[in-house]
């Protein structure tokens, strides 16, 4: 994943775990497992996680090419 610098941080759209789960059609627990295993990048905000939208797209892209 690309490193987010101060100049482009305002362009990042963060998703909640629930939003990621809905987008991927998986459970929230699956998203938490992906985050904790390091397969899906996330930012901890207090006790919650926020996932950059780009990280979700990259994860899905990589998962798709691995099955081909």
Secondary structure, DSSP 8 states (H G I E B T S, - for coil): -----TTTGGG--EEEHHHHHHHHTS-HHHHHHHHHHTSS--EEETTEEEEEHHHHHHHHHHHHHHH-
